[in-house]
Structure formats: C-alpha cells, structure tokens
C-alpha cells in the first residue's frame, strides 16, 4: 500500500494526513467489531439472555482489544518531530539509509518529502516517511498488512523509528540531544 500524503495538513496536525482517506481501515476494523457484537446478541437471544461468567469475560476482553486496536491505529499516524542542523546533511543521511538498509527503496521524493517502501516480512509492507520543513524533520514509520494499516506491527515500527533517531543522534544531524 502506498499512502499519498497531504504535506501541509500533516505538518499542521503533526500526524500523517493522507490525500485519500485511510478511514476505510477504521471502517473495516469497526465492521469486524460490529459483526462480533451482532453474533453475541444472536447468541444471547437464543439463550434467553442467559450470560455466563465466561461469556462476560470474553466480551470484556474483546471490548478491551477493540478499544486498544483503535487507539493504536490513531497513534500509528503520529509524526515524530526533530530539529535538524542542516537540511542538506539530513537529506544526504536519509539517502544513505537506502545503502545501509538493502530492502529500502525510495517510493517518492520531492523537495520536502522522501518516502521509503520496505518489505520486512512476508505479508506486510512498511512505509517510512520523512518530511523536511522549516528546520524540522518529521518522521513516521507505518506498516500495512494486506493493504490496511496494521496495529500488529506497531512495536516493530517503533523500534525502527528509535533506530533511525539513534542514527541521527550519532551522526549529529539533530540539533538537540533528546536523551
């Protein structure tokens, strides 16, 4: 999946704002949540609304997991903002990532934005987005599973983001020490 980004809106809100809506992802997860509740209501109506302790615990676990999924989906679009010393040095560092990371390919490059597509696993794609504007570097790492935002890879994405930030610190590209 290739997410097309509205750069101005993304910088303003400090989260990725696609040109085309990614709300279809929320709709799909919401559909599965609604389908589960319809199944539960169907099961309860057959048993004359007799709810056992096991069914109650199962429903509560599902509600917590659904809520957590929507929370993670919201956090996946957040941009990490770093102050950079030199725009050209930052762009060169970003281009050097394609050399050090063999499976990273530049998908889109314009004056302010560089987007990498990676394929770290057999069933997901990862998009690494860099936006350089006004002395700031905005970074986002997001995985897609079967062309939908995938909260399953959230922790892995955060590890990649932390690695990129650590490399930026090592190469003294960021202006301030965030440790």
Phi and psi in degrees as GROMACS dihedral restraints (atoms count N, CA, C in turn):
[ dihedral_restraints ]
;  ai    aj    ak    al  type     phi  dphi    fc
    3     4     5     6     1  -120.9    20    10
    4     5     6     7     1   112.9    20    10
    6     7     8     9     1   -86.6    20    10
    7     8     9    10     1   118.9    20    10
    9    10    11    12     1   -88.0    20    10
   10    11    12    13     1   129.6    20    10
   12    13    14    15     1  -111.6    20    10
   13    14    15    16     1   137.8    20    10
   15    16    17    18     1   -87.3    20    10
   16    17    18    19     1   102.7    20    10
   18    19    20    21     1   -64.3    20    10
   19    20    21    22     1   -48.0    20    10
   21    22    23    24     1   -60.7    20    10
   22    23    24    25     1   -46.9    20    10
   24    25    26    27     1   -66.8    20    10
   25    26    27    28     1   -36.7    20    10
   27    28    29    30     1   -64.5    20    10
   28    29    30    31     1   -43.5    20    10
   30    31    32    33     1   -65.4    20    10
   31    32    33    34     1   -41.5    20    10
   33    34    35    36     1   -62.4    20    10
   34    35    36    37     1   -43.9    20    10
   36    37    38    39     1   -92.7    20    10
   37    38    39    40     1    -7.0    20    10
   39    40    41    42     1    55.0    20    10
   40    41    42    43     1    39.4    20    10
   42    43    44    45     1  -153.7    20    10
   43    44    45    46     1   154.3    20    10
   45    46    47    48     1   -65.9    20    10
   46    47    48    49     1   126.2    20    10
   48    49    50    51     1  -119.9    20    10
   49    50    51    52     1   104.0    20    10
   51    52    53    54     1   -70.5    20    10
   52    53    54    55     1   152.0    20    10
   54    55    56    57     1   -66.8    20    10
   55    56    57    58     1   -40.4    20    10
   57    58    59    60     1  -103.5    20    10
   58    59    60    61     1   142.3    20    10
   60    61    62    63     1   -65.7    20    10
   61    62    63    64     1   133.7    20    10
   63    64    65    66     1   -97.4    20    10
   64    65    66    67     1     9.8    20    10
   66    67    68    69     1   -65.8    20    10
   67    68    69    70     1   -13.7    20    10
   69    70    71    72     1   -60.1    20    10
   70    71    72    73     1   -35.0    20    10
   72    73    74    75     1   -61.6    20    10
   73    74    75    76     1   -47.1    20    10
   75    76    77    78     1   -61.9    20    10
   76    77    78    79     1   -39.0    20    10
   78    79    80    81     1   -61.8    20    10
   79    80    81    82     1   -44.0    20    10
   81    82    83    84     1   -64.7    20    10
   82    83    84    85     1   -45.6    20    10
   84    85    86    87     1   -64.5    20    10
   85    86    87    88     1   -38.7    20    10
   87    88    89    90     1   -64.5    20    10
   88    89    90    91     1   -37.6    20    10
   90    91    92    93     1   -60.9    20    10
   91    92    93    94     1   -44.8    20    10
   93    94    95    96     1   -65.6    20    10
   94    95    96    97     1   -36.6    20    10
   96    97    98    99     1   -65.5    20    10
   97    98    99   100     1   -45.4    20    10
   99   100   101   102     1   -64.0    20    10
  100   101   102   103     1   -41.3    20    10
  102   103   104   105     1   -61.1    20    10
  103   104   105   106     1   -39.9    20    10
  105   106   107   108     1   -63.2    20    10
  106   107   108   109     1   -44.5    20    10
  108   109   110   111     1   -64.1    20    10
  109   110   111   112     1   -36.0    20    10
  111   112   113   114     1   -64.9    20    10
  112   113   114   115     1   -39.8    20    10
  114   115   116   117     1   -63.7    20    10
  115   116   117   118     1   -43.3    20    10
  117   118   119   120     1   -62.0    20    10
  118   119   120   121     1   -44.2    20    10
  120   121   122   123     1   -62.9    20    10
  121   122   123   124     1   -39.3    20    10
  123   124   125   126     1   -62.8    20    10
  124   125   126   127     1   -41.8    20    10
  126   127   128   129     1   -66.5    20    10
  127   128   129   130     1   -38.9    20    10
  129   130   131   132     1   -68.7    20    10
  130   131   132   133     1   -36.3    20    10
  132   133   134   135     1   -69.5    20    10
  133   134   135   136     1   -30.3    20    10
  135   136   137   138     1   -72.5    20    10
  136   137   138   139     1   -29.8    20    10
  138   139   140   141     1   -98.9    20    10
  139   140   141   142     1    21.5    20    10
  141   142   143   144     1    54.1    20    10
  142   143   144   145     1    42.8    20    10
  144   145   146   147     1    58.2    20    10
  145   146   147   148     1    33.9    20    10
  147   148   149   150     1   -88.1    20    10
  148   149   150   151     1   112.6    20    10
  150   151   152   153     1  -107.7    20    10
  151   152   153   154     1   119.7    20    10
  153   154   155   156     1   -85.9    20    10
  154   155   156   157     1   167.8    20    10
  156   157   158   159     1   -64.1    20    10
  157   158   159   160     1   -38.7    20    10
  159   160   161   162     1   -63.7    20    10
  160   161   162   163     1   -43.0    20    10
  162   163   164   165     1   -66.4    20    10
  163   164   165   166     1   -39.3    20    10
  165   166   167   168     1   -62.6    20    10
  166   167   168   169     1   -45.3    20    10
  168   169   170   171     1   -63.8    20    10
  169   170   171   172     1   -41.9    20    10
  171   172   173   174     1   -60.6    20    10
  172   173   174   175     1   -43.8    20    10
  174   175   176   177     1   -64.5    20    10
  175   176   177   178     1   -43.1    20    10
  177   178   179   180     1   -63.8    20    10
  178   179   180   181     1   -41.1    20    10
  180   181   182   183     1   -62.7    20    10
  181   182   183   184     1   -42.1    20    10
  183   184   185   186     1   -65.1    20    10
  184   185   186   187     1   -40.0    20    10
  186   187   188   189     1   -63.8    20    10
  187   188   189   190     1   -42.8    20    10
  189   190   191   192     1   -63.9    20    10
  190   191   192   193     1   -44.5    20    10
  192   193   194   195     1   -64.9    20    10
  193   194   195   196     1   -39.6    20    10
  195   196   197   198     1   -64.9    20    10
  196   197   198   199     1   -43.9    20    10
  198   199   200   201     1   -62.3    20    10
  199   200   201   202     1   -43.9    20    10
  201   202   203   204     1   -62.8    20    10
  202   203   204   205     1   -39.5    20    10
  204   205   206   207     1   -61.6    20    10
  205   206   207   208     1   -46.7    20    10
  207   208   209   210     1   -66.6    20    10
  208   209   210   211     1   -34.6    20    10
  210   211   212   213     1   -63.9    20    10
  211   212   213   214     1   -46.0    20    10
  213   214   215   216     1   -65.4    20    10
  214   215   216   217     1   -40.2    20    10
  216   217   218   219     1   -58.3    20    10
  217   218   219   220     1   -38.4    20    10
  219   220   221   222     1   -68.0    20    10
  220   221   222   223     1   -37.7    20    10
  222   223   224   225     1   -75.3    20    10
  223   224   225   226     1   -22.6    20    10
  225   226   227   228     1   -64.6    20    10
  226   227   228   229     1   -26.6    20    10
  228   229   230   231     1   -88.7    20    10
  229   230   231   232     1    -4.2    20    10
  231   232   233   234     1   -65.6    20    10
  232   233   234   235     1   137.2    20    10
  234   235   236   237     1   -96.2    20    10
  235   236   237   238     1   135.8    20    10
  237   238   239   240     1   -88.8    20    10
  238   239   240   241     1   128.0    20    10
  240   241   242   243     1  -107.6    20    10
  241   242   243   244     1   125.3    20    10
  243   244   245   246     1  -126.8    20    10
  244   245   246   247     1   142.8    20    10
  246   247   248   249     1   -86.1    20    10
  247   248   249   250     1   131.6    20    10
  249   250   251   252     1  -112.6    20    10
  250   251   252   253     1   154.1    20    10
  252   253   254   255     1   -80.7    20    10
  253   254   255   256     1   -46.6    20    10
  255   256   257   258     1  -137.6    20    10
  256   257   258   259     1   123.8    20    10
  258   259   260   261     1   -64.2    20    10
  259   260   261   262     1   -42.5    20    10
  261   262   263   264     1   -68.6    20    10
  262   263   264   265     1   -37.1    20    10
  264   265   266   267     1   -66.6    20    10
  265   266   267   268     1   -37.4    20    10
  267   268   269   270     1   -66.1    20    10
  268   269   270   271     1   -43.4    20    10
  270   271   272   273     1   -62.6    20    10
  271   272   273   274     1   -40.4    20    10
  273   274   275   276     1   -64.1    20    10
  274   275   276   277     1   -41.0    20    10
  276   277   278   279     1   -60.8    20    10
  277   278   279   280     1   -43.2    20    10
  279   280   281   282     1   -63.1    20    10
  280   281   282   283     1   -41.3    20    10
  282   283   284   285     1   -66.3    20    10
  283   284   285   286     1   -34.2    20    10
  285   286   287   288     1   -66.2    20    10
  286   287   288   289     1   -22.2    20    10
  288   289   290   291     1   -61.7    20    10
  289   290   291   292     1   -32.0    20    10
  291   292   293   294     1   -67.6    20    10
  292   293   294   295     1   -25.4    20    10
  294   295   296   297     1   -79.4    20    10
  295   296   297   298     1   -44.7    20    10
  297   298   299   300     1   -74.5    20    10
  298   299   300   301     1   -34.0    20    10
  300   301   302   303     1  -103.6    20    10
  301   302   303   304     1   105.3    20    10
  303   304   305   306     1   -66.7    20    10
  304   305   306   307     1   -28.1    20    10
  306   307   308   309     1   -93.8    20    10
  307   308   309   310     1     9.1    20    10
  309   310   311   312     1   -90.8    20    10
  310   311   312   313     1   129.3    20    10
  312   313   314   315     1  -128.2    20    10
  313   314   315   316     1   137.0    20    10
  315   316   317   318     1   -72.1    20    10
  316   317   318   319     1   121.4    20    10
  318   319   320   321     1   -92.8    20    10
  319   320   321   322     1   -39.7    20    10
  321   322   323   324     1  -147.0    20    10
  322   323   324   325     1   136.6    20    10
  324   325   326   327     1  -141.5    20    10
  325   326   327   328     1   125.1    20    10
  327   328   329   330     1  -132.7    20    10
  328   329   330   331     1  -170.5    20    10
  330   331   332   333     1   -61.0    20    10
  331   332   333   334     1   -39.8    20    10
  333   334   335   336     1  -108.7    20    10
  334   335   336   337     1   -10.4    20    10
  336   337   338   339     1  -136.2    20    10
  337   338   339   340     1   139.8    20    10
  339   340   341   342     1  -132.1    20    10
  340   341   342   343     1   126.8    20    10
  342   343   344   345     1  -121.6    20    10
  343   344   345   346     1   128.6    20    10
  345   346   347   348     1  -104.7    20    10
  346   347   348   349     1   143.8    20    10
  348   349   350   351     1  -110.6    20    10
  349   350   351   352     1   132.8    20    10
  351   352   353   354     1  -129.2    20    10
  352   353   354   355     1   160.7    20    10
  354   355   356   357     1  -132.8    20    10
  355   356   357   358     1    79.0    20    10
  357   358   359   360     1   -74.6    20    10
  358   359   360   361     1   -26.0    20    10
  360   361   362   363     1  -124.5    20    10
  361   362   363   364     1  -180.0    20    10
  363   364   365   366     1   -79.3    20    10
  364   365   366   367     1   -19.0    20    10
  366   367   368   369     1  -127.7    20    10
  367   368   369   370     1     6.3    20    10
  369   370   371   372     1  -132.2    20    10
  370   371   372   373     1   157.9    20    10
  372   373   374   375     1  -119.1    20    10
  373   374   375   376     1   148.3    20    10
  375   376   377   378     1  -120.3    20    10
  376   377   378   379     1   138.2    20    10
  378   379   380   381     1  -117.1    20    10
  379   380   381   382     1   124.2    20    10
  381   382   383   384     1  -110.8    20    10
  382   383   384   385     1   119.9    20    10
  384   385   386   387     1  -113.6    20    10
  385   386   387   388     1   130.0    20    10
  387   388   389   390     1  -121.2    20    10
  388   389   390   391     1   126.3    20    10
  390   391   392   393     1  -120.9    20    10
  391   392   393   394     1   124.7    20    10
  393   394   395   396     1  -111.3    20    10
  394   395   396   397     1   118.4    20    10
  396   397   398   399     1  -155.7    20    10
  397   398   399   400     1   132.8    20    10
  399   400   401   402     1    52.3    20    10
  400   401   402   403     1    43.8    20    10
  402   403   404   405     1    76.7    20    10
  403   404   405   406     1     9.1    20    10
  405   406   407   408     1  -117.7    20    10
  406   407   408   409     1   149.2    20    10
  408   409   410   411     1  -117.2    20    10
  409   410   411   412     1   117.9    20    10
  411   412   413   414     1  -101.1    20    10
  412   413   414   415     1   127.4    20    10
  414   415   416   417     1  -126.9    20    10
  415   416   417   418     1   139.4    20    10
  417   418   419   420     1  -143.0    20    10
  418   419   420   421     1   139.4    20    10
  420   421   422   423     1  -123.7    20    10
  421   422   423   424     1   124.8    20    10
  423   424   425   426     1  -140.9    20    10
  424   425   426   427     1   135.6    20    10
  426   427   428   429     1  -105.2    20    10
  427   428   429   430     1   151.5    20    10
  429   430   431   432     1  -125.4    20    10
  430   431   432   433     1   133.8    20    10
  432   433   434   435     1  -117.5    20    10
  433   434   435   436     1   121.3    20    10
  435   436   437   438     1    53.5    20    10
  436   437   438   439     1    45.3    20    10
  438   439   440   441     1    64.3    20    10
  439   440   441   442     1    23.5    20    10
  441   442   443   444     1  -128.2    20    10
  442   443   444   445     1   149.9    20    10
  444   445   446   447     1   -57.8    20    10
  445   446   447   448     1   132.1    20    10
  447   448   449   450     1  -116.6    20    10
  448   449   450   451     1   109.3    20    10
  450   451   452   453     1   -70.4    20    10
  451   452   453   454     1   -10.2    20    10
  453   454   455   456     1   -63.1    20    10
  454   455   456   457     1   -35.0    20    10
  456   457   458   459     1   -96.7    20    10
  457   458   459   460     1    14.3    20    10
  459   460   461   462     1   -57.9    20    10
  460   461   462   463     1   -47.6    20    10
  462   463   464   465     1   -66.1    20    10
  463   464   465   466     1   -37.5    20    10
  465   466   467   468     1   -64.3    20    10
  466   467   468   469     1   -40.9    20    10
  468   469   470   471     1   -62.3    20    10
  469   470   471   472     1   -40.8    20    10
  471   472   473   474     1   -66.2    20    10
  472   473   474   475     1   -34.2    20    10
  474   475   476   477     1   -65.0    20    10
  475   476   477   478     1   -42.2    20    10
  477   478   479   480     1   -62.7    20    10
  478   479   480   481     1   -43.5    20    10
  480   481   482   483     1   -61.6    20    10
  481   482   483   484     1   -44.0    20    10
  483   484   485   486     1   -62.9    20    10
  484   485   486   487     1   -39.2    20    10
  486   487   488   489     1   -63.2    20    10
  487   488   489   490     1   -43.0    20    10
  489   490   491   492     1   -63.0    20    10
  490   491   492   493     1   -44.5    20    10
  492   493   494   495     1   -64.0    20    10
  493   494   495   496     1   -40.2    20    10
  495   496   497   498     1   -62.8    20    10
  496   497   498   499     1   -40.0    20    10
  498   499   500   501     1   -66.4    20    10
  499   500   501   502     1   -36.5    20    10
  501   502   503   504     1   -63.3    20    10
  502   503   504   505     1   -39.4    20    10
  504   505   506   507     1   -66.9    20    10
  505   506   507   508     1   -44.2    20    10
  507   508   509   510     1   -60.5    20    10
  508   509   510   511     1   -39.9    20    10
  510   511   512   513     1   -86.8    20    10
  511   512   513   514     1     5.3    20    10
  513   514   515   516     1    54.6    20    10
  514   515   516   517     1    44.2    20    10
  516   517   518   519     1   -92.3    20    10
  517   518   519   520     1   -32.3    20    10
  519   520   521   522     1   -79.1    20    10
  520   521   522   523     1   148.9    20    10
  522   523   524   525     1   -78.2    20    10
  523   524   525   526     1   -36.9    20    10
  525   526   527   528     1  -117.1    20    10
  526   527   528   529     1   152.8    20    10
  528   529   530   531     1   -87.2    20    10
  529   530   531   532     1   117.6    20    10
  531   532   533   534     1   -92.1    20    10
  532   533   534   535     1     7.2    20    10
